[in-house]
Amino acid sequence: MPAADLTNATWRKSSRSNGGGNECVEIASLTSGAAVRDSKDPGAGALVLTPCAWDSLRAAVRQVG
């Protein structure tokens, strides 16, 4: 899979992130799925997920609560 161009991605903090600021995940919606990164180290890269993988991750997070 070719690398996703995240240059113009709009990142938002996950509603599941810790309010204390220690566990913050940012998400960007992409036409080809979604990207997830650590807000404390955005330059470290991002995990790019297909729509199916993104749906599976969201379902798993909701199950864990």
mmJSON file of the N, C-alpha and C atoms, coordinates in Angstrom:
{"data_MODEL":{"atom_site":{
"group_PDB":["ATOM","ATOM","ATOM","ATOM","ATOM","ATOM","ATOM","ATOM","ATOM","ATOM","ATOM","ATOM","ATOM","ATOM","ATOM","ATOM","ATOM","ATOM","ATOM","ATOM","ATOM","ATOM","ATOM","ATOM","ATOM","ATOM","ATOM","ATOM","ATOM","ATOM","ATOM","ATOM","ATOM","ATOM","ATOM","ATOM","ATOM","ATOM","ATOM","ATOM","ATOM","ATOM","ATOM","ATOM","ATOM","ATOM","ATOM","ATOM","ATOM","ATOM","ATOM","ATOM","ATOM","ATOM","ATOM","ATOM","ATOM","ATOM","ATOM","ATOM","ATOM","ATOM","ATOM","ATOM","ATOM","ATOM","ATOM","ATOM","ATOM","ATOM","ATOM","ATOM","ATOM","ATOM","ATOM","ATOM","ATOM","ATOM","ATOM","ATOM","ATOM","ATOM","ATOM","ATOM","ATOM","ATOM","ATOM","ATOM","ATOM","ATOM","ATOM","ATOM","ATOM","ATOM","ATOM","ATOM","ATOM","ATOM","ATOM","ATOM","ATOM","ATOM","ATOM","ATOM","ATOM","ATOM","ATOM","ATOM","ATOM","ATOM","ATOM","ATOM","ATOM","ATOM","ATOM","ATOM","ATOM","ATOM","ATOM","ATOM","ATOM","ATOM","ATOM","ATOM","ATOM","ATOM","ATOM","ATOM","ATOM","ATOM","ATOM","ATOM","ATOM","ATOM","ATOM","ATOM","ATOM","ATOM","ATOM","ATOM","ATOM","ATOM","ATOM","ATOM","ATOM","ATOM","ATOM","ATOM","ATOM","ATOM","ATOM","ATOM","ATOM","ATOM","ATOM","ATOM","ATOM","ATOM","ATOM","ATOM","ATOM","ATOM","ATOM","ATOM","ATOM","ATOM","ATOM","ATOM","ATOM","ATOM","ATOM","ATOM","ATOM","ATOM","ATOM","ATOM","ATOM","ATOM","ATOM","ATOM","ATOM","ATOM","ATOM","ATOM","ATOM","ATOM","ATOM","ATOM","ATOM","ATOM","ATOM","ATOM","ATOM","ATOM","ATOM"],
"id":[1,2,3,4,5,6,7,8,9,10,11,12,13,14,15,16,17,18,19,20,21,22,23,24,25,26,27,28,29,30,31,32,33,34,35,36,37,38,39,40,41,42,43,44,45,46,47,48,49,50,51,52,53,54,55,56,57,58,59,60,61,62,63,64,65,66,67,68,69,70,71,72,73,74,75,76,77,78,79,80,81,82,83,84,85,86,87,88,89,90,91,92,93,94,95,96,97,98,99,100,101,102,103,104,105,106,107,108,109,110,111,112,113,114,115,116,117,118,119,120,121,122,123,124,125,126,127,128,129,130,131,132,133,134,135,136,137,138,139,140,141,142,143,144,145,146,147,148,149,150,151,152,153,154,155,156,157,158,159,160,161,162,163,164,165,166,167,168,169,170,171,172,173,174,175,176,177,178,179,180,181,182,183,184,185,186,187,188,189,190,191,192,193,194,195],
"type_symbol":["N","C","C","N","C","C","N","C","C","N","C","C","N","C","C","N","C","C","N","C","C","N","C","C","N","C","C","N","C","C","N","C","C","N","C","C","N","C","C","N","C","C","N","C","C","N","C","C","N","C","C","N","C","C","N","C","C","N","C","C","N","C","C","N","C","C","N","C","C","N","C","C","N","C","C","N","C","C","N","C","C","N","C","C","N","C","C","N","C","C","N","C","C","N","C","C","N","C","C","N","C","C","N","C","C","N","C","C","N","C","C","N","C","C","N","C","C","N","C","C","N","C","C","N","C","C","N","C","C","N","C","C","N","C","C","N","C","C","N","C","C","N","C","C","N","C","C","N","C","C","N","C","C","N","C","C","N","C","C","N","C","C","N","C","C","N","C","C","N","C","C","N","C","C","N","C","C","N","C","C","N","C","C","N","C","C","N","C","C","N","C","C","N","C","C"],
"label_atom_id":["N","CA","C","N","CA","C","N","CA","C","N","CA","C","N","CA","C","N","CA","C","N","CA","C","N","CA","C","N","CA","C","N","CA","C","N","CA","C","N","CA","C","N","CA","C","N","CA","C","N","CA","C","N","CA","C","N","CA","C","N","CA","C","N","CA","C","N","CA","C","N","CA","C","N","CA","C","N","CA","C","N","CA","C","N","CA","C","N","CA","C","N","CA","C","N","CA","C","N","CA","C","N","CA","C","N","CA","C","N","CA","C","N","CA","C","N","CA","C","N","CA","C","N","CA","C","N","CA","C","N","CA","C","N","CA","C","N","CA","C","N","CA","C","N","CA","C","N","CA","C","N","CA","C","N","CA","C","N","CA","C","N","CA","C","N","CA","C","N","CA","C","N","CA","C","N","CA","C","N","CA","C","N","CA","C","N","CA","C","N","CA","C","N","CA","C","N","CA","C","N","CA","C","N","CA","C","N","CA","C","N","CA","C","N","CA","C","N","CA","C","N","CA","C","N","CA","C"],
"label_alt_id":[null,null,null,null,null,null,null,null,null,null,null,null,null,null,null,null,null,null,null,null,null,null,null,null,null,null,null,null,null,null,null,null,null,null,null,null,null,null,null,null,null,null,null,null,null,null,null,null,null,null,null,null,null,null,null,null,null,null,null,null,null,null,null,null,null,null,null,null,null,null,null,null,null,null,null,null,null,null,null,null,null,null,null,null,null,null,null,null,null,null,null,null,null,null,null,null,null,null,null,null,null,null,null,null,null,null,null,null,null,null,null,null,null,null,null,null,null,null,null,null,null,null,null,null,null,null,null,null,null,null,null,null,null,null,null,null,null,null,null,null,null,null,null,null,null,null,null,null,null,null,null,null,null,null,null,null,null,null,null,null,null,null,null,null,null,null,null,null,null,null,null,null,null,null,null,null,null,null,null,null,null,null,null,null,null,null,null,null,null,null,null,null,null,null,null],
"label_comp_id":["MET","MET","MET","PRO","PRO","PRO","ALA","ALA","ALA","ALA","ALA","ALA","ASP","ASP","ASP","LEU","LEU","LEU","THR","THR","THR","ASN","ASN","ASN","ALA","ALA","ALA","THR","THR","THR","TRP","TRP","TRP","ARG","ARG","ARG","LYS","LYS","LYS","SER","SER","SER","SER","SER","SER","ARG","ARG","ARG","SER","SER","SER","ASN","ASN","ASN","GLY","GLY","GLY","GLY","GLY","GLY","GLY","GLY","GLY","ASN","ASN","ASN","GLU","GLU","GLU","CYS","CYS","CYS","VAL","VAL","VAL","GLU","GLU","GLU","ILE","ILE","ILE","ALA","ALA","ALA","SER","SER","SER","LEU","LEU","LEU","THR","THR","THR","SER","SER","SER","GLY","GLY","GLY","ALA","ALA","ALA","ALA","ALA","ALA","VAL","VAL","VAL","ARG","ARG","ARG","ASP","ASP","ASP","SER","SER","SER","LYS","LYS","LYS","ASP","ASP","ASP","PRO","PRO","PRO","GLY","GLY","GLY","ALA","ALA","ALA","GLY","GLY","GLY","ALA","ALA","ALA","LEU","LEU","LEU","VAL","VAL","VAL","LEU","LEU","LEU","THR","THR","THR","PRO","PRO","PRO","CYS","CYS","CYS","ALA","ALA","ALA","TRP","TRP","TRP","ASP","ASP","ASP","SER","SER","SER","LEU","LEU","LEU","ARG","ARG","ARG","ALA","ALA","ALA","ALA","ALA","ALA","VAL","VAL","VAL","ARG","ARG","ARG","GLN","GLN","GLN","VAL","VAL","VAL","GLY","GLY","GLY"],
"label_asym_id":["A","A","A","A","A","A","A","A","A","A","A","A","A","A","A","A","A","A","A","A","A","A","A","A","A","A","A","A","A","A","A","A","A","A","A","A","A","A","A","A","A","A","A","A","A","A","A","A","A","A","A","A","A","A","A","A","A","A","A","A","A","A","A","A","A","A","A","A","A","A","A","A","A","A","A","A","A","A","A","A","A","A","A","A","A","A","A","A","A","A","A","A","A","A","A","A","A","A","A","A","A","A","A","A","A","A","A","A","A","A","A","A","A","A","A","A","A","A","A","A","A","A","A","A","A","A","A","A","A","A","A","A","A","A","A","A","A","A","A","A","A","A","A","A","A","A","A","A","A","A","A","A","A","A","A","A","A","A","A","A","A","A","A","A","A","A","A","A","A","A","A","A","A","A","A","A","A","A","A","A","A","A","A","A","A","A","A","A","A","A","A","A","A","A","A"],
"label_entity_id":["1","1","1","1","1","1","1","1","1","1","1","1","1","1","1","1","1","1","1","1","1","1","1","1","1","1","1","1","1","1","1","1","1","1","1","1","1","1","1","1","1","1","1","1","1","1","1","1","1","1","1","1","1","1","1","1","1","1","1","1","1","1","1","1","1","1","1","1","1","1","1","1","1","1","1","1","1","1","1","1","1","1","1","1","1","1","1","1","1","1","1","1","1","1","1","1","1","1","1","1","1","1","1","1","1","1","1","1","1","1","1","1","1","1","1","1","1","1","1","1","1","1","1","1","1","1","1","1","1","1","1","1","1","1","1","1","1","1","1","1","1","1","1","1","1","1","1","1","1","1","1","1","1","1","1","1","1","1","1","1","1","1","1","1","1","1","1","1","1","1","1","1","1","1","1","1","1","1","1","1","1","1","1","1","1","1","1","1","1","1","1","1","1","1","1"],
"label_seq_id":[1,1,1,2,2,2,3,3,3,4,4,4,5,5,5,6,6,6,7,7,7,8,8,8,9,9,9,10,10,10,11,11,11,12,12,12,13,13,13,14,14,14,15,15,15,16,16,16,17,17,17,18,18,18,19,19,19,20,20,20,21,21,21,22,22,22,23,23,23,24,24,24,25,25,25,26,26,26,27,27,27,28,28,28,29,29,29,30,30,30,31,31,31,32,32,32,33,33,33,34,34,34,35,35,35,36,36,36,37,37,37,38,38,38,39,39,39,40,40,40,41,41,41,42,42,42,43,43,43,44,44,44,45,45,45,46,46,46,47,47,47,48,48,48,49,49,49,50,50,50,51,51,51,52,52,52,53,53,53,54,54,54,55,55,55,56,56,56,57,57,57,58,58,58,59,59,59,60,60,60,61,61,61,62,62,62,63,63,63,64,64,64,65,65,65],
"pdbx_PDB_ins_code":[null,null,null,null,null,null,null,null,null,null,null,null,null,null,null,null,null,null,null,null,null,null,null,null,null,null,null,null,null,null,null,null,null,null,null,null,null,null,null,null,null,null,null,null,null,null,null,null,null,null,null,null,null,null,null,null,null,null,null,null,null,null,null,null,null,null,null,null,null,null,null,null,null,null,null,null,null,null,null,null,null,null,null,null,null,null,null,null,null,null,null,null,null,null,null,null,null,null,null,null,null,null,null,null,null,null,null,null,null,null,null,null,null,null,null,null,null,null,null,null,null,null,null,null,null,null,null,null,null,null,null,null,null,null,null,null,null,null,null,null,null,null,null,null,null,null,null,null,null,null,null,null,null,null,null,null,null,null,null,null,null,null,null,null,null,null,null,null,null,null,null,null,null,null,null,null,null,null,null,null,null,null,null,null,null,null,null,null,null,null,null,null,null,null,null],
"Cartn_x":[0.849,0.0,0.898,0.64,1.453,1.224,2.229,2.127,1.063,0.288,-0.75,-0.111,-0.594,-0.125,-0.948,-0.333,-1.031,-0.722,-0.101,0.308,-0.855,-1.982,-3.138,-4.219,-3.866,-4.852,-5.302,-6.574,-7.129,-7.226,-6.436,-6.376,-7.316,-7.96,-8.799,-8.502,-8.633,-8.354,-9.518,-9.202,-10.218,-11.029,-12.328,-13.18,-12.846,-12.118,-11.713,-10.375,-9.756,-8.465,-8.63,-7.592,-7.555,-7.614,-8.517,-8.652,-7.433,-6.586,-5.396,-4.279,-4.445,-3.441,-2.312,-2.363,-1.28,-1.49,-2.706,-3.017,-3.864,-3.274,-4.031,-3.76,-4.815,-4.747,-5.447,-4.834,-5.451,-5.836,-6.929,-7.472,-7.691,-7.378,-7.662,-8.489,-9.603,-10.418,-9.779,-9.679,-9.1,-10.113,-9.993,-10.887,-10.637,-9.44,-9.09,-9.134,-9.806,-9.904,-9.652,-8.679,-8.363,-6.899,-6.375,-5.013,-5.081,-4.232,-4.191,-2.746,-2.57,-1.217,-1.26,-0.091,0.085,0.212,-0.669,-0.643,0.614,1.241,2.456,3.674,3.583,4.715,4.208,3.581,2.983,3.993,5.242,6.258,6.718,6.273,6.693,5.988,5.016,4.298,2.886,2.173,0.776,0.477,-0.494,-0.994,-2.149,-2.019,-3.058,-3.866,-5.175,-6.069,-7.048,-7.342,-8.385,-9.734,-10.785,-12.103,-12.528,-12.269,-12.644,-11.854,-10.555,-9.715,-10.114,-10.442,-10.867,-12.169,-13.126,-14.391,-14.148,-13.254,-12.936,-12.279,-11.358,-10.701,-11.71,-12.571,-13.59,-14.516,-14.921,-15.795,-15.091,-13.81,-13.049,-12.893,-12.634,-12.488,-13.805,-14.894,-16.209,-16.51,-16.107,-16.339,-15.571,-14.33,-13.486,-14.002,-14.55,-15.171,-14.237],
"Cartn_y":[-1.165,0.0,1.233,2.205,3.43,4.263,5.025,5.879,6.948,7.201,8.229,9.603,10.574,11.954,12.619,12.856,13.434,14.915,15.528,16.925,17.846,17.664,18.541,17.892,16.835,16.147,17.058,16.975,17.713,16.744,16.998,16.109,16.595,15.662,15.999,15.013,15.474,14.619,13.656,12.422,11.405,11.719,11.455,11.647,10.618,9.586,8.549,8.86,9.976,10.329,10.718,10.499,10.842,12.356,12.853,14.284,14.911,14.108,14.62,14.971,14.619,14.964,13.963,12.867,11.887,10.813,10.604,9.544,10.119,10.924,11.62,11.032,10.592,10.052,11.03,11.318,12.178,11.337,11.742,11.006,11.964,11.51,12.276,11.389,11.908,11.182,11.329,10.229,10.211,9.608,9.925,9.301,7.798,7.382,5.965,5.31,5.92,5.362,6.405,6.138,7.062,6.904,7.934,7.891,8.194,7.542,7.697,7.994,8.968,9.293,9.719,9.754,10.197,11.716,12.41,13.879,14.442,13.686,14.167,14.089,13.283,13.117,12.969,14.023,13.917,13.652,13.985,13.747,12.297,11.476,10.071,9.224,9.804,9.05,8.722,8.094,7.767,6.371,5.757,4.472,4.757,4.354,4.598,3.318,3.446,2.294,2.361,1.221,1.136,1.364,1.657,1.832,0.618,-0.578,-1.794,-1.917,-1.662,-1.73,-0.652,0.543,1.638,1.268,0.705,0.274,-0.798,-1.728,-2.792,-2.233,-1.294,-0.678,0.071,0.853,1.597,0.652,-0.439,-1.41,-2.037,-2.355,-2.956,-1.98,-0.719,0.294,0.473,0.48,0.622,-0.566,-1.767,-2.963,-2.91,-2.46,-2.387,-1.304,-0.246,0.813,1.814],
"Cartn_z":[0.0,0.0,0.0,-0.888,-0.91,0.348,0.709,1.892,1.688,2.725,2.666,2.836,2.085,2.227,3.322,4.461,5.612,5.789,4.783,4.863,5.202,4.563,4.778,5.628,6.338,7.177,8.314,8.641,9.771,10.943,11.959,13.114,14.204,14.883,16.036,17.154,18.365,19.509,19.721,19.988,20.21,21.459,21.4,22.573,23.651,23.305,24.257,24.925,24.576,25.162,26.615,27.382,28.797,28.952,29.773,30.005,30.647,31.288,31.94,30.98,29.731,28.74,28.582,29.334,29.257,28.202,27.789,26.834,25.711,24.868,23.831,22.455,21.829,20.482,19.559,18.421,17.421,16.214,15.577,14.442,13.288,12.089,10.873,9.945,9.476,8.5,7.129,6.421,5.083,4.116,2.848,1.873,1.808,2.177,2.138,3.515,4.491,5.834,6.898,7.766,8.856,9.241,9.892,10.422,11.911,12.677,14.128,14.517,15.434,15.908,17.369,17.973,19.354,19.345,20.045,20.026,20.682,21.573,22.234,21.325,20.267,19.353,17.917,17.373,16.041,14.925,15.15,14.141,14.063,14.998,15.035,13.985,13.316,12.293,12.729,11.837,12.091,11.571,12.185,11.738,10.786,9.532,8.53,8.371,8.521,8.503,7.339,6.758,5.733,6.411,5.657,6.276,7.113,6.62,7.347,8.654,8.601,9.8,10.805,10.324,11.193,11.908,11.175,11.788,12.848,12.562,13.518,14.776,14.61,15.763,16.625,15.996,16.756,17.514,16.883,17.548,18.751,18.606,19.705,20.87,20.569,21.626,22.367,21.645,22.294,23.199,22.778,23.584,24.888,24.82,26.01,26.952,26.358,27.129,27.622],
"occupancy":[1.0,1.0,1.0,1.0,1.0,1.0,1.0,1.0,1.0,1.0,1.0,1.0,1.0,1.0,1.0,1.0,1.0,1.0,1.0,1.0,1.0,1.0,1.0,1.0,1.0,1.0,1.0,1.0,1.0,1.0,1.0,1.0,1.0,1.0,1.0,1.0,1.0,1.0,1.0,1.0,1.0,1.0,1.0,1.0,1.0,1.0,1.0,1.0,1.0,1.0,1.0,1.0,1.0,1.0,1.0,1.0,1.0,1.0,1.0,1.0,1.0,1.0,1.0,1.0,1.0,1.0,1.0,1.0,1.0,1.0,1.0,1.0,1.0,1.0,1.0,1.0,1.0,1.0,1.0,1.0,1.0,1.0,1.0,1.0,1.0,1.0,1.0,1.0,1.0,1.0,1.0,1.0,1.0,1.0,1.0,1.0,1.0,1.0,1.0,1.0,1.0,1.0,1.0,1.0,1.0,1.0,1.0,1.0,1.0,1.0,1.0,1.0,1.0,1.0,1.0,1.0,1.0,1.0,1.0,1.0,1.0,1.0,1.0,1.0,1.0,1.0,1.0,1.0,1.0,1.0,1.0,1.0,1.0,1.0,1.0,1.0,1.0,1.0,1.0,1.0,1.0,1.0,1.0,1.0,1.0,1.0,1.0,1.0,1.0,1.0,1.0,1.0,1.0,1.0,1.0,1.0,1.0,1.0,1.0,1.0,1.0,1.0,1.0,1.0,1.0,1.0,1.0,1.0,1.0,1.0,1.0,1.0,1.0,1.0,1.0,1.0,1.0,1.0,1.0,1.0,1.0,1.0,1.0,1.0,1.0,1.0,1.0,1.0,1.0,1.0,1.0,1.0,1.0,1.0,1.0],
"B_iso_or_equiv":[0.0,0.0,0.0,0.0,0.0,0.0,0.0,0.0,0.0,0.0,0.0,0.0,0.0,0.0,0.0,0.0,0.0,0.0,0.0,0.0,0.0,0.0,0.0,0.0,0.0,0.0,0.0,0.0,0.0,0.0,0.0,0.0,0.0,0.0,0.0,0.0,0.0,0.0,0.0,0.0,0.0,0.0,0.0,0.0,0.0,0.0,0.0,0.0,0.0,0.0,0.0,0.0,0.0,0.0,0.0,0.0,0.0,0.0,0.0,0.0,0.0,0.0,0.0,0.0,0.0,0.0,0.0,0.0,0.0,0.0,0.0,0.0,0.0,0.0,0.0,0.0,0.0,0.0,0.0,0.0,0.0,0.0,0.0,0.0,0.0,0.0,0.0,0.0,0.0,0.0,0.0,0.0,0.0,0.0,0.0,0.0,0.0,0.0,0.0,0.0,0.0,0.0,0.0,0.0,0.0,0.0,0.0,0.0,0.0,0.0,0.0,0.0,0.0,0.0,0.0,0.0,0.0,0.0,0.0,0.0,0.0,0.0,0.0,0.0,0.0,0.0,0.0,0.0,0.0,0.0,0.0,0.0,0.0,0.0,0.0,0.0,0.0,0.0,0.0,0.0,0.0,0.0,0.0,0.0,0.0,0.0,0.0,0.0,0.0,0.0,0.0,0.0,0.0,0.0,0.0,0.0,0.0,0.0,0.0,0.0,0.0,0.0,0.0,0.0,0.0,0.0,0.0,0.0,0.0,0.0,0.0,0.0,0.0,0.0,0.0,0.0,0.0,0.0,0.0,0.0,0.0,0.0,0.0,0.0,0.0,0.0,0.0,0.0,0.0,0.0,0.0,0.0,0.0,0.0,0.0],
"pdbx_formal_charge":[null,null,null,null,null,null,null,null,null,null,null,null,null,null,null,null,null,null,null,null,null,null,null,null,null,null,null,null,null,null,null,null,null,null,null,null,null,null,null,null,null,null,null,null,null,null,null,null,null,null,null,null,null,null,null,null,null,null,null,null,null,null,null,null,null,null,null,null,null,null,null,null,null,null,null,null,null,null,null,null,null,null,null,null,null,null,null,null,null,null,null,null,null,null,null,null,null,null,null,null,null,null,null,null,null,null,null,null,null,null,null,null,null,null,null,null,null,null,null,null,null,null,null,null,null,null,null,null,null,null,null,null,null,null,null,null,null,null,null,null,null,null,null,null,null,null,null,null,null,null,null,null,null,null,null,null,null,null,null,null,null,null,null,null,null,null,null,null,null,null,null,null,null,null,null,null,null,null,null,null,null,null,null,null,null,null,null,null,null,null,null,null,null,null,null],
"auth_seq_id":[1,1,1,2,2,2,3,3,3,4,4,4,5,5,5,6,6,6,7,7,7,8,8,8,9,9,9,10,10,10,11,11,11,12,12,12,13,13,13,14,14,14,15,15,15,16,16,16,17,17,17,18,18,18,19,19,19,20,20,20,21,21,21,22,22,22,23,23,23,24,24,24,25,25,25,26,26,26,27,27,27,28,28,28,29,29,29,30,30,30,31,31,31,32,32,32,33,33,33,34,34,34,35,35,35,36,36,36,37,37,37,38,38,38,39,39,39,40,40,40,41,41,41,42,42,42,43,43,43,44,44,44,45,45,45,46,46,46,47,47,47,48,48,48,49,49,49,50,50,50,51,51,51,52,52,52,53,53,53,54,54,54,55,55,55,56,56,56,57,57,57,58,58,58,59,59,59,60,60,60,61,61,61,62,62,62,63,63,63,64,64,64,65,65,65],
"auth_comp_id":["MET","MET","MET","PRO","PRO","PRO","ALA","ALA","ALA","ALA","ALA","ALA","ASP","ASP","ASP","LEU","LEU","LEU","THR","THR","THR","ASN","ASN","ASN","ALA","ALA","ALA","THR","THR","THR","TRP","TRP","TRP","ARG","ARG","ARG","LYS","LYS","LYS","SER","SER","SER","SER","SER","SER","ARG","ARG","ARG","SER","SER","SER","ASN","ASN","ASN","GLY","GLY","GLY","GLY","GLY","GLY","GLY","GLY","GLY","ASN","ASN","ASN","GLU","GLU","GLU","CYS","CYS","CYS","VAL","VAL","VAL","GLU","GLU","GLU","ILE","ILE","ILE","ALA","ALA","ALA","SER","SER","SER","LEU","LEU","LEU","THR","THR","THR","SER","SER","SER","GLY","GLY","GLY","ALA","ALA","ALA","ALA","ALA","ALA","VAL","VAL","VAL","ARG","ARG","ARG","ASP","ASP","ASP","SER","SER","SER","LYS","LYS","LYS","ASP","ASP","ASP","PRO","PRO","PRO","GLY","GLY","GLY","ALA","ALA","ALA","GLY","GLY","GLY","ALA","ALA","ALA","LEU","LEU","LEU","VAL","VAL","VAL","LEU","LEU","LEU","THR","THR","THR","PRO","PRO","PRO","CYS","CYS","CYS","ALA","ALA","ALA","TRP","TRP","TRP","ASP","ASP","ASP","SER","SER","SER","LEU","LEU","LEU","ARG","ARG","ARG","ALA","ALA","ALA","ALA","ALA","ALA","VAL","VAL","VAL","ARG","ARG","ARG","GLN","GLN","GLN","VAL","VAL","VAL","GLY","GLY","GLY"],
"auth_asym_id":["A","A","A","A","A","A","A","A","A","A","A","A","A","A","A","A","A","A","A","A","A","A","A","A","A","A","A","A","A","A","A","A","A","A","A","A","A","A","A","A","A","A","A","A","A","A","A","A","A","A","A","A","A","A","A","A","A","A","A","A","A","A","A","A","A","A","A","A","A","A","A","A","A","A","A","A","A","A","A","A","A","A","A","A","A","A","A","A","A","A","A","A","A","A","A","A","A","A","A","A","A","A","A","A","A","A","A","A","A","A","A","A","A","A","A","A","A","A","A","A","A","A","A","A","A","A","A","A","A","A","A","A","A","A","A","A","A","A","A","A","A","A","A","A","A","A","A","A","A","A","A","A","A","A","A","A","A","A","A","A","A","A","A","A","A","A","A","A","A","A","A","A","A","A","A","A","A","A","A","A","A","A","A","A","A","A","A","A","A","A","A","A","A","A","A"],
"auth_atom_id":["N","CA","C","N","CA","C","N","CA","C","N","CA","C","N","CA","C","N","CA","C","N","CA","C","N","CA","C","N","CA","C","N","CA","C","N","CA","C","N","CA","C","N","CA","C","N","CA","C","N","CA","C","N","CA","C","N","CA","C","N","CA","C","N","CA","C","N","CA","C","N","CA","C","N","CA","C","N","CA","C","N","CA","C","N","CA","C","N","CA","C","N","CA","C","N","CA","C","N","CA","C","N","CA","C","N","CA","C","N","CA","C","N","CA","C","N","CA","C","N","CA","C","N","CA","C","N","CA","C","N","CA","C","N","CA","C","N","CA","C","N","CA","C","N","CA","C","N","CA","C","N","CA","C","N","CA","C","N","CA","C","N","CA","C","N","CA","C","N","CA","C","N","CA","C","N","CA","C","N","CA","C","N","CA","C","N","CA","C","N","CA","C","N","CA","C","N","CA","C","N","CA","C","N","CA","C","N","CA","C","N","CA","C","N","CA","C","N","CA","C","N","CA","C","N","CA","C"],
"pdbx_PDB_model_num":[1,1,1,1,1,1,1,1,1,1,1,1,1,1,1,1,1,1,1,1,1,1,1,1,1,1,1,1,1,1,1,1,1,1,1,1,1,1,1,1,1,1,1,1,1,1,1,1,1,1,1,1,1,1,1,1,1,1,1,1,1,1,1,1,1,1,1,1,1,1,1,1,1,1,1,1,1,1,1,1,1,1,1,1,1,1,1,1,1,1,1,1,1,1,1,1,1,1,1,1,1,1,1,1,1,1,1,1,1,1,1,1,1,1,1,1,1,1,1,1,1,1,1,1,1,1,1,1,1,1,1,1,1,1,1,1,1,1,1,1,1,1,1,1,1,1,1,1,1,1,1,1,1,1,1,1,1,1,1,1,1,1,1,1,1,1,1,1,1,1,1,1,1,1,1,1,1,1,1,1,1,1,1,1,1,1,1,1,1,1,1,1,1,1,1]
}}}
